[in-house]
Amino acid sequence: MTTDAPTTDLTRPGAVVLTTATDVEAVVGHARNTYAAAVVADTAGWEDGDRRRLEDLGFRGGDPRGTAVRTLDLTIADDGTPTRLLDNPALASLNGEHARFAERRGDIARYLPDVSVWTGIPERPTAADWDDVRALLGPGAVFGVGASAVLPEGWHAVEGSGGVQLTGEDIEGAPDPEAVELTPDDVPEILELIARTKPGPFLPRTIELGRYVGVRREGRLIAMAGERLHPPGWTEISAVCTDADFRGQGLGRRLVLDVAHGIRARGETPLMHAAAGNTGAIGLYQHLGFRLRERGAPRFVQVP
């Protein structure tokens, strides 16, 4: 077998494609660790034994690009549901739909500093990965790690910074007649609303990550919600906030459902994150039909 490096399959965001009979086990292991959505193998010209080896690893045919194509789906979680990528949504996003926003060092990826604060690291970081985190983020930076990551000596979790993850498999959403599309021209006003309501970080280019909508009263932006992380097949609803003078009118609920409707319209599933102590927001999302997920909420760690 050759050891040709795989390349990204641009026709399937978040996938790795093999065009030669490379060291398949090593490629699959690396793809799992870095939260690729799938490994796609074009077996045209491969030896029969190599094709059988793929099938033994769980690769399946039936790809619309031809009978020679075999795919190993890496989105399946331990419980059999298609949620594995949610264990590390930032890395799955940056290795897929949001690759154009990534700044990288080795297998570490973070969003450009004016886009988002999220960083993605492999499921089982090596010593080299931790060195790359330090070099890419710098001392004092705070980032999320998954449940499987073992912190090296001298690295510690940030106390009181835990979160929860909610998935919306049963959410259909509904368009809201008062919602207006927000654009980069609206960013100054968005940042003012974020500063007043403090739903979480929103940076000058965060609006480029997806669709954002808001509600205006007398021309003033008073509520908003939009799309942030984008693991293959999923989209996070984020930046849900309402000006204090207009709370209690259900605007946050309506905008979450509007954004969810747009996500569903393109065949994806909404998800959300919330601070563990934000019981009001968690209760609202559960009332809408979102379900708490046991895995996926990161621990936060500070670079020493």
N, C-alpha and C positions, 0 to 999 in steps of 0.2 A: 504494500500500500504506500502511496505517496503521502507527503505531509503538507500539501498545498494549503495555504491559509484560506478559510472561507471568507466570503464577502457578504455584505448586506444585500438582501433581496429587496430592492426598492418597490416591487409590486406588492409586497406584503409587509407593512411596517412592523418592526419588532421581530422580524424573522432573520435567521442566518441561512444562507444557501450554500450547498455543497455541489460543486460541478465536477469533482473528481473523487475517487475512492480514497479519501483522506482518512486520518485516524478518527473514525466516527465517534468512538466512545469519548475521546478527549474533547471533541467539539461539542458533543451533547452535554458533557459535564460542565464545560465552560458556559454554554448557553443557559443551562439551568441556574448556575451560580450568578450570572449577570442578568437574569430575568428577561431573556429573549422570549418572544411569544411562541416561536416554533423553530425547528430546523427543517429546511426544505432541501431535498436531494434530487438533482436531475441525474438520473442513472443511465442516460443514453451512453452506450459504449462501456458500461461497467461489466465486470465479470459476474456470472450468475451467483457465485458464492458471496460476493459483496452485496448483491441485492438481498439475498437471504439473510445476511447479517443485519441489514437495516430492518427487515421484518421482525427479526428476533428482538430488536430493541424497541419495537412498537411503532415503527413507521408504517403508514398506511397509504394506499393509492387513492385514486378517485379525484385527483386534482384536475381542474378544468384546463390546465395548460398542457395536458397530455398524459398518456399512460406511463411514460418513463419517470414521472415526478412522484416522489414519495415524501410524505410530511409527518413529522413527529410533533404533536400538539403539546406545548409546554405550559398551557394556561390552566391545566387541571390541578386543583388543590388536593391535599391528602384525603379530604372527605368526598372526593369525586365531583365536586362542583367546579365550574369554570372560573375560579376566583384566585388562583395562585398568584397572578401578577399583582394582586392587591396587597400581598405581603410586602412588596417593595415598589409602591406605585411610582415614586419619583424615578427610579432607575428604569423601570419598564417604559415610562413616558419618554425619558431622554434617549433610550435606545430604540425608540419607535417613532411615534407621531411627532414628538418634540425634539428630534435630533438636531434640528437647525438652531435650537436655542441652547445647545449644550457647550460647556467648556469642560475639557477632559484632561486627565492625567492618568495614564494606564487604564484600568477598568473603573476608575472613579469618574463620575460625571456630576456636574452641578449646572443649574440654570445660570445663564449670564446674570451678573449682579444687578442689572437694572430690570430684569424680567421676573425673577422669583427667588426666594430664599432656600428652596428645596435642593438637597444634595442626595444622590443615589450611590450607594456602595454595594458591592456584592453580598450575597447572602452569608457566605463564609469568608470574611476578609482574611487575607494573608498579611504577613508582616510588611511586605512590599505595598499592599493596599493601604495600610495604616500610614506608612510613610508618604504615600501619594496624597492621602487626605490632608495630612499636615502641610505638605507643600502647596496643595491647591487652595486650601481654605485659610491657612495661617493660624497662629496661636490665638486662642480665645474664641474662635468661631464655634457656633453651636449647630449641630446637624442631627438628623434622625438615623437610627439604625434599627434593623429588624430584630426579631426575637432570637434568631439563630446566631447573631454576631457575638463573639467572645471578645470583650474589651482587653486590650493589652495592658500590662502593668503601667500604672500612672494615668490611665484614662478613666474617667468617672462619669456616670450618668448625672444629668442635671436634676436636682430634686424638685418635685412638684410640677414637672413639665409634661406629664403624660397626656395622652389623647385617646380618643375613640374613633373608630371607623364604622360607617353605616352604609349599607348597600340597598339599592332601590329596585330589586328585581320585579316587584309588584307595582311600581310607580309608573303610571302612564302619563301623568302631567296634563296640562291644559293651557292653551294660549290665553294670555291676559289682554283684554282690549286696551288697557291703560299703559301697558309696557311699551317702551320705546327702545330701539337699538342704540347702544352707546358706541362711540367711535373714539379714535385717538384724540380728536379735537375736544372731547369731553374730559380728558384725563385731569386737567387742573381742578375741575369741579368734583370729579370722582375723588381725588386725593383730599379735598376739603371735607367731603362726606366721610371718608375713611377716618380722617383725623378726629372728627366729632364722635363717631360711633365705635371705632376701634374693633372691627371684626377680625383683624389679623393683618399681616403684611400685604400691602398692595403697592407695587413699584411703578415707575413711569411707563414700562413696557409690558406690564402684566396683562393689559387688555389684548395684547397680540396672541395670547394663549388660547382664546376661544371667543365665544359669543357672550357679550354682556348686555344686560337690559336694565332699565331703570324706570322709575315713575317720577314725573315732574308735576308740581303744583305751582301755578302762577309762574311758570318758567324755571322754577328752582328744583334741582335734583334732590329728592327726599328719601329715596330708597333704591337699592340695586341688588343684583345677584349676577353671577356669571360662571364661566367654565375655566378651570385651571388645569390640574393634572389630567393626563390623557393616556393611561395604559391602554394597550390594544383591546378594543371592545368595550371600554369603560370611559366615562368622563366625570370628573369631580365637579360638583357644584360648590362654589366658594364665594367669598366676599358678600355674604348675605347680611344686609344692614338696613336700618331704617332710622331716620332722624328722630330724636327724642320727642319732638313736638307732634309726630304723626304715628307714634306707636299705638298698638291696640286696634288698628284698622285692618289687620290681616295682610298687610302689604308684603311682608317677608314670605309668608306662606304662598301667596299668589305668584310672586316672582320665582320662588323655587319650583313651583309647578310649571311655570312658563318655560324656564330653562330646561327642566326635565322633559317637557314635550318636544323641544328641539333635539335633545339627545336621543330620545326614542325614535324620532322621525328619521334619523340616519342609522337606525338599527343597533344602537349602543345602549348601555345600561348606566344609569346615574349612580354615583357614590358621593359620600360626604365625609368630612372630618370635623371634629369638634374637640375643644379642650375638655378634659375629663371633668373639670369642675363647672362647666357651663351646662348645668342641668336643665335650664330653661330651653336652650337651643336643642339639646338632645331630645327633650320631651316633645318639642314641636316636630322635629323630624320623624320621630317614632309615630306620632299622631298622623302624619302624612302617609305612613306606610313603610318608612325606612326601617331596616333591621340592624341592630348592633352586630358587628362581626367580631369574633373572638380574636382573630389574628389581624395583623396589618397596621394597627396603630403603633407608631414608632416610639422607642425610648429616645430621649435626646441626650446627646453627649457633647461635651466641650473639649475642643482641642487643647491639650496642655501647653 
